[in-house]
Amino acid sequence: MTALLTPLALLSLTAGAGYLLLKLLLAVWGQKLSQRWRYHSALALALLFLLPLYRLWDLVPAGSTGRIHVTLVTTPHLPAFHWQGIVQGLPVLWLLVVALLLLWDGWCLLRFRRQRQGAEPLREGPLVALAQEEAQRLGIRQPVRLLAAPAVDTPMLVGFLRPVLLLPTQDLSPADARLVLAHELVHYRRGDLWKKLLMEAVCILHWFNPAAHLLKRDFLYWMETACDEAVVSPLDFAQRKQYGYLLIDGANPARPSAQGPSVPFAPSRETLERRIFTMLHSEHKAHSALGGVLAMALAAGCLVTTAFAADLDKDSKAEPATTASVCVAATSVGEDVKLEVESGTLTPGEEVYYTVTTSDGSMDALSLEDMVDLGDGNYQLTTNVNGEDVIVTVHVDEE
């Protein structure tokens, strides 16, 4: 389990930096970017939270100089604080929170399924005809199932394997029904239920990272506004206002903004005003040159962070160096202590001398074989400098 936390932390670091870059781009050029661009950018970052793309950097050949770095550190000899117990407990804590979140989601799913109780299939009538017509217009080939569900307060798409449209009433005018059905069928075509599940998986695995939860919140909003954008793009301003009235009529202050495993038509009250304003002023710019340039900028930024994560991952797996040329002849540590490394070759276990020179001119000869091998190329000993115990740590890391 401990080995799992390192790649998880690297994924969180990489995707979290990508999210900050996305917010920066939106702060500067957000007014010129479509909701669809935001929607797809959030999806790309969600994959960055889950896929260890930084491992691809291992495929890039790296030249070897045949040298090693020697890092010399001195610290006062203080009582050791045992971090081992805390570090070993982190995987248990992570797994416990993940299990609790999964149980909560399972309970929410069971509670949500009650809304389908008493739902009756609609096999004919005006709504069925309109639904099939809109499905054909959107290029949906499989038949769309409609259920009349008195327990729901707004039309919504539910079901992962066999999606269905739940409709609370059948007394909508044909024009209003067409808009509502078009909205839900865009969700249907895009597979937004599965993407919503993807975001939930990101938040469960990275529950410790605020960026994961902020990304989910933004994605759920952009998922709806991108759908609104697709529906109203061919409409004039008067028709968009009518669409806005439908959102207002269906909004429910008691409905949470992220309602279970579904994508409802009407928003919660907390996002209603912002969503209507976005819809009324929405313009289709998904293929604009600026959107393409910023998408490449976001990809380049994420590439840099994956390279950084790959370097950290490589350092965490570095093996102790064997024989190599010393590239640092002398390294100063602090104001009073200087450790001088003799040039030549350095082999762990061999008698290689270091000289500690203090401010008063006294010297101590230190041998590598007298040091404690800490593993991973780290060696340590305790010596007396100016009457005080000093811990000398030598780290050998091959380039």
C-alpha positions as CSV (number, residue, x, y, z in Angstrom):
1,M,0.0,0.0,0.0
2,T,2.8,2.4,0.7
3,A,4.1,2.0,-2.8
4,L,0.7,3.1,-4.1
5,L,0.8,6.5,-2.4
6,T,3.9,7.7,-4.3
7,P,2.4,7.5,-7.8
8,L,-0.9,8.7,-6.4
9,A,0.8,11.8,-5.0
10,L,2.6,12.4,-8.3
11,L,-0.7,12.1,-10.2
12,S,-2.3,14.6,-7.8
13,L,0.7,17.0,-8.2
14,T,0.6,16.8,-12.0
15,A,-3.1,17.2,-12.4
16,G,-3.4,19.8,-9.7
17,A,-0.8,22.0,-11.5
18,G,-2.7,21.5,-14.7
19,Y,-5.9,22.7,-13.0
20,L,-4.2,25.9,-11.8
21,L,-3.0,26.5,-15.3
22,L,-6.5,26.0,-16.7
23,K,-8.0,28.5,-14.2
24,L,-5.2,31.0,-15.2
25,L,-6.1,30.6,-18.9
26,L,-9.8,31.1,-18.1
27,A,-9.1,34.2,-16.0
28,V,-7.3,35.8,-18.9
29,W,-9.2,34.6,-22.0
30,G,-12.3,33.0,-20.5
31,Q,-14.7,35.4,-22.2
32,K,-13.5,34.2,-25.6
33,L,-13.7,30.5,-24.9
34,S,-16.7,28.3,-25.5
35,Q,-18.3,26.2,-22.8
36,R,-17.5,23.1,-24.9
37,W,-13.8,24.0,-24.7
38,R,-14.0,24.2,-20.9
39,Y,-15.9,20.9,-20.8
40,H,-13.3,19.0,-22.8
41,S,-10.4,20.6,-20.9
42,A,-11.8,19.5,-17.6
43,L,-12.2,15.9,-19.0
44,A,-8.5,16.0,-20.1
45,L,-7.4,17.0,-16.6
46,A,-9.6,14.2,-15.1
47,L,-7.6,11.7,-17.1
48,L,-4.4,13.3,-15.9
49,F,-5.5,12.5,-12.3
50,L,-5.9,8.9,-13.2
51,L,-3.4,7.9,-15.9
52,P,0.4,7.9,-15.0
53,L,1.4,9.7,-18.2
54,Y,4.7,10.8,-16.5
55,R,5.8,7.2,-16.9
56,L,6.1,7.8,-20.6
57,W,9.2,9.9,-20.0
58,D,11.0,6.7,-19.0
59,L,10.9,5.8,-22.7
60,V,12.9,8.9,-23.6
61,P,16.6,7.9,-23.8
62,A,18.8,9.8,-21.4
63,G,22.6,10.2,-21.8
64,S,24.9,9.1,-19.0
65,T,27.9,11.2,-18.0
66,G,29.4,8.6,-15.7
67,R,29.5,11.0,-12.8
68,I,27.9,11.1,-9.4
69,H,26.6,14.0,-7.3
70,V,27.8,14.1,-3.7
71,T,25.5,16.1,-1.3
72,L,27.0,16.7,2.1
73,V,24.7,17.9,4.9
74,T,25.4,18.5,8.6
75,T,22.7,18.8,11.2
76,P,22.8,19.1,15.0
77,H,22.5,15.8,16.8
78,L,18.9,15.9,18.2
79,P,16.7,13.2,19.5
80,A,15.3,11.3,16.5
81,F,11.6,11.7,15.8
82,H,10.2,8.4,14.5
83,W,8.2,9.2,11.4
84,Q,8.0,5.6,10.4
85,G,4.7,5.0,12.2
86,I,3.1,8.0,10.7
87,V,4.2,7.2,7.2
88,Q,3.0,3.6,7.5
89,G,-0.4,4.9,8.7
90,L,-1.0,7.1,5.7
91,P,-2.0,4.3,3.4
92,V,-4.5,3.0,6.0
93,L,-6.0,6.5,6.4
94,W,-6.3,6.9,2.6
95,L,-7.9,3.5,2.2
96,L,-10.3,4.1,5.1
97,V,-11.5,7.4,3.6
98,V,-11.9,5.8,0.1
99,A,-14.0,3.0,1.6
100,L,-16.2,5.5,3.4
101,L,-16.7,7.6,0.3
102,L,-17.6,4.4,-1.7
103,L,-20.1,3.4,0.9
104,W,-21.7,6.9,0.8
105,D,-22.0,6.8,-3.0
106,G,-23.5,3.3,-2.8
107,W,-26.1,4.6,-0.3
108,C,-26.9,7.6,-2.5
109,L,-27.4,5.3,-5.5
110,L,-29.8,3.1,-3.6
111,R,-31.7,6.2,-2.4
112,F,-31.8,7.6,-5.9
113,R,-33.2,4.4,-7.4
114,R,-36.4,5.0,-5.4
115,Q,-37.2,7.9,-7.8
116,R,-37.8,5.3,-10.5
117,Q,-40.4,3.5,-8.5
118,G,-43.8,3.7,-10.1
119,A,-42.3,4.9,-13.4
120,E,-44.2,3.7,-16.5
121,P,-42.7,3.4,-20.0
122,L,-44.0,5.8,-22.7
123,R,-44.3,3.8,-26.0
124,E,-46.4,6.2,-28.0
125,G,-47.7,9.8,-28.0
126,P,-46.3,13.3,-28.9
127,L,-43.4,13.1,-26.5
128,V,-42.2,9.8,-27.9
129,A,-42.4,11.1,-31.5
130,L,-40.5,14.3,-30.6
131,A,-37.9,12.3,-28.7
132,Q,-37.3,10.0,-31.7
133,E,-37.2,13.0,-34.1
134,E,-34.6,14.9,-31.9
135,A,-32.6,11.6,-31.6
136,Q,-32.3,11.3,-35.3
137,R,-31.3,14.9,-35.7
138,L,-28.5,14.4,-33.2
139,G,-27.3,11.2,-34.8
140,I,-28.4,8.9,-32.0
141,R,-29.0,5.5,-33.6
142,Q,-30.2,3.4,-30.7
143,P,-33.9,3.8,-29.6
144,V,-34.4,6.2,-26.7
145,R,-36.6,5.0,-23.8
146,L,-38.9,7.4,-22.0
147,L,-40.4,6.8,-18.6
148,A,-43.2,8.9,-16.9
149,A,-41.9,9.2,-13.3
150,P,-44.1,11.2,-10.9
151,A,-41.4,11.1,-8.2
152,V,-39.0,13.4,-10.2
153,D,-39.4,17.1,-10.3
154,T,-37.5,17.8,-13.6
155,P,-36.6,15.8,-16.7
156,M,-33.4,13.8,-16.2
157,L,-31.3,11.2,-17.9
158,V,-30.5,8.1,-15.7
159,G,-28.9,4.7,-16.1
160,F,-25.3,3.8,-17.2
161,L,-25.9,0.6,-19.2
162,R,-29.4,1.3,-20.4
163,P,-30.0,5.1,-20.2
164,V,-33.6,6.3,-20.0
165,L,-35.2,9.7,-19.8
166,L,-37.4,10.3,-16.7
167,L,-40.2,12.8,-17.4
168,P,-42.2,14.2,-14.5
169,T,-45.2,15.4,-16.7
170,Q,-46.6,15.1,-20.2
171,D,-48.3,18.5,-20.4
172,L,-45.4,20.5,-22.0
173,S,-46.1,22.4,-25.1
174,P,-44.4,20.9,-28.2
175,A,-41.9,23.8,-28.4
176,D,-40.9,23.4,-24.8
177,A,-40.8,19.6,-24.9
178,R,-38.5,19.8,-27.9
179,L,-36.0,22.0,-26.0
180,V,-36.1,19.8,-22.9
181,L,-35.7,16.6,-24.9
182,A,-32.9,18.1,-27.0
183,H,-31.0,19.0,-23.8
184,E,-31.2,15.6,-22.3
185,L,-30.4,13.8,-25.6
186,V,-27.2,15.8,-26.0
187,H,-26.2,14.4,-22.6
188,Y,-27.2,11.0,-23.9
189,R,-25.1,11.3,-27.0
190,R,-22.0,12.5,-25.2
191,G,-22.2,9.8,-22.5
192,D,-22.2,12.4,-19.7
193,L,-23.3,10.0,-17.1
194,W,-20.1,8.0,-17.5
195,K,-18.0,11.2,-17.5
196,K,-19.8,12.2,-14.3
197,L,-18.8,8.9,-12.8
198,L,-15.2,9.5,-14.0
199,M,-15.2,12.7,-12.0
200,E,-16.5,11.0,-8.9
201,A,-13.7,8.4,-9.2
202,V,-11.2,11.3,-9.3
203,C,-12.6,12.8,-6.2
204,I,-12.6,9.5,-4.3
205,L,-9.0,8.5,-5.2
206,H,-7.7,12.1,-4.6
207,W,-10.0,13.1,-1.7
208,F,-7.0,14.8,-0.1
209,N,-6.5,17.2,-3.1
210,P,-8.8,20.3,-3.2
211,A,-8.1,20.7,-6.9
212,A,-9.9,17.4,-7.6
213,H,-13.1,18.6,-5.9
214,L,-12.9,22.0,-7.6
215,L,-12.4,20.3,-10.9
216,K,-15.5,18.2,-10.4
217,R,-17.6,21.2,-9.4
218,D,-16.4,23.1,-12.5
219,F,-17.0,20.1,-14.8
220,L,-20.6,19.6,-13.6
221,Y,-21.3,23.2,-14.4
222,W,-19.5,23.2,-17.8
223,M,-21.2,19.9,-18.6
224,E,-24.6,21.7,-18.4
225,T,-23.6,24.9,-20.0
226,A,-21.9,23.1,-22.9
227,C,-25.2,21.2,-23.3
228,D,-27.1,24.5,-23.2
229,E,-24.7,25.9,-25.8
230,A,-25.3,23.0,-28.2
231,V,-29.1,23.3,-27.8
232,V,-29.4,27.1,-28.2
233,S,-26.7,27.7,-30.9
234,P,-29.3,27.7,-33.8
235,L,-31.9,29.7,-31.8
236,D,-32.5,33.4,-31.8
237,F,-32.5,35.6,-28.6
238,A,-36.3,35.2,-28.1
239,Q,-36.1,31.5,-28.2
240,R,-33.2,31.5,-25.8
241,K,-35.2,33.5,-23.4
242,Q,-37.9,30.9,-23.6
243,Y,-35.3,28.2,-22.9
244,G,-34.3,30.3,-19.8
245,Y,-37.9,30.4,-18.6
246,L,-37.9,26.6,-18.8
247,L,-34.8,26.5,-16.6
248,I,-36.4,28.8,-14.1
249,D,-39.7,26.9,-14.0
250,G,-37.8,23.6,-13.3
251,A,-35.3,24.9,-10.8
252,N,-35.8,23.5,-7.3
253,P,-34.0,25.2,-4.3
254,A,-34.0,21.8,-2.5
255,R,-32.2,20.0,-5.3
256,P,-28.4,19.7,-4.9
257,S,-26.2,20.8,-7.8
258,A,-24.7,17.4,-8.3
259,Q,-27.8,15.1,-8.0
260,G,-26.8,11.5,-7.8
261,P,-26.2,9.3,-10.9
262,S,-28.3,11.5,-13.2
263,V,-28.1,14.6,-15.4
264,P,-31.2,16.7,-14.7
265,F,-32.5,19.4,-17.1
266,A,-33.2,22.2,-14.6
267,P,-30.3,23.5,-12.4
268,S,-30.2,24.1,-8.7
269,R,-31.0,27.6,-7.5
270,E,-27.3,28.2,-6.6
271,T,-26.3,28.0,-10.3
272,L,-29.5,29.2,-12.0
273,E,-28.7,32.8,-12.6
274,R,-25.1,32.2,-13.8
275,R,-26.2,29.4,-16.1
276,I,-29.0,31.5,-17.7
277,F,-26.6,34.4,-18.3
278,T,-24.1,32.0,-19.9
279,M,-26.8,30.5,-22.1
280,L,-28.1,33.9,-23.3
281,H,-24.7,35.1,-24.2
282,S,-23.4,31.8,-25.5
283,E,-21.6,31.8,-28.9
284,H,-20.2,28.8,-30.6
285,K,-16.4,29.3,-30.6
286,A,-15.2,25.7,-30.1
287,H,-13.1,25.7,-33.3
288,S,-11.6,29.2,-32.9
289,A,-7.9,29.7,-33.3
290,L,-7.6,31.0,-29.8
291,G,-9.2,27.9,-28.4
292,G,-6.7,25.8,-30.3
293,V,-3.7,27.8,-29.2
294,L,-4.8,27.7,-25.5
295,A,-5.4,24.0,-25.7
296,M,-1.8,23.6,-26.9
297,A,-0.6,25.9,-24.1
298,L,-2.5,23.8,-21.5
299,A,-1.1,20.6,-23.0
300,A,2.4,22.0,-22.9
301,G,2.0,23.1,-19.3
302,C,0.8,19.6,-18.4
303,L,3.8,18.1,-20.3
304,V,6.2,20.2,-18.1
305,T,4.5,19.0,-14.9
306,T,4.6,15.4,-16.1
307,A,8.4,15.7,-16.8
308,F,8.8,17.1,-13.2
309,A,6.8,14.2,-11.8
310,A,8.9,11.7,-13.9
311,D,12.0,13.2,-12.4
312,L,10.7,12.8,-8.8
313,D,9.6,9.3,-9.6
314,K,13.0,8.5,-10.9
315,D,14.7,9.9,-7.8
316,S,12.4,7.8,-5.5
317,K,13.5,4.6,-7.4
318,A,17.2,5.5,-7.7
319,E,19.5,2.7,-6.6
320,P,22.8,3.2,-4.7
321,A,25.6,4.2,-6.9
322,T,28.5,1.8,-7.5
323,T,31.7,3.1,-8.9
324,A,31.8,6.5,-10.7
325,S,33.9,9.6,-10.9
326,V,33.5,12.2,-8.2
327,C,32.3,15.4,-9.8
328,V,32.3,17.6,-6.7
329,A,35.7,18.1,-5.2
330,A,34.6,20.2,-2.2
331,T,31.3,21.3,-0.8
332,S,30.7,23.9,1.9
333,V,28.1,23.2,4.5
334,G,27.2,25.9,6.9
335,E,29.6,28.6,8.0
336,D,32.0,26.6,10.2
337,V,32.1,23.1,8.7
338,K,33.5,22.2,5.3
339,L,33.7,18.6,4.0
340,E,36.3,18.0,1.3
341,V,36.0,15.0,-0.9
342,E,39.1,13.5,-2.5
343,S,38.9,13.2,-6.3
344,G,39.0,9.8,-7.9
345,T,36.4,7.0,-7.7
346,L,33.9,6.3,-5.0
347,T,32.7,2.8,-4.2
348,P,30.3,2.2,-1.3
349,G,32.2,0.1,1.3
350,E,35.6,1.1,0.1
351,E,37.9,3.2,2.3
352,V,37.4,6.7,1.0
353,Y,38.4,9.6,3.3
354,Y,36.6,12.8,4.0
355,T,38.1,15.7,5.9
356,V,36.1,17.8,8.3
357,T,37.7,21.3,8.7
358,T,36.3,23.4,11.5
359,S,36.7,27.1,12.1
360,D,39.4,26.6,14.7
361,G,41.5,24.5,12.4
362,S,41.0,21.1,14.0
363,M,40.4,18.2,11.6
364,D,38.8,14.8,11.7
365,A,39.4,12.0,9.1
366,L,36.1,10.2,8.2
367,S,36.0,7.0,6.3
368,L,33.0,5.8,4.3
369,E,33.3,2.3,5.7
370,D,32.8,3.9,9.2
371,M,29.5,5.3,8.1
372,V,26.1,3.7,8.6
373,D,24.6,2.6,5.2
374,L,21.1,4.0,5.2
375,G,20.2,2.6,1.8
376,D,19.5,4.3,-1.5
377,G,23.0,5.8,-1.6
378,N,22.8,7.5,1.8
379,Y,25.6,7.2,4.4
380,Q,25.6,8.7,7.9
381,L,27.9,9.0,10.9
382,T,28.1,11.1,14.0
383,T,31.3,13.1,14.8
384,N,32.3,15.7,17.2
385,V,32.8,19.3,15.9
386,N,33.7,22.1,18.3
387,G,32.5,20.0,21.2
388,E,29.1,19.3,19.7
389,D,27.8,16.2,18.0
390,V,27.2,16.7,14.3
391,I,25.5,14.2,12.1
392,V,27.2,14.0,8.7
393,T,25.0,12.6,5.9
394,V,26.4,11.8,2.5
395,H,24.1,11.1,-0.4
396,V,25.5,9.5,-3.6
397,D,23.2,9.8,-6.6
398,E,24.3,8.7,-10.1
399,E,23.4,11.0,-13.0
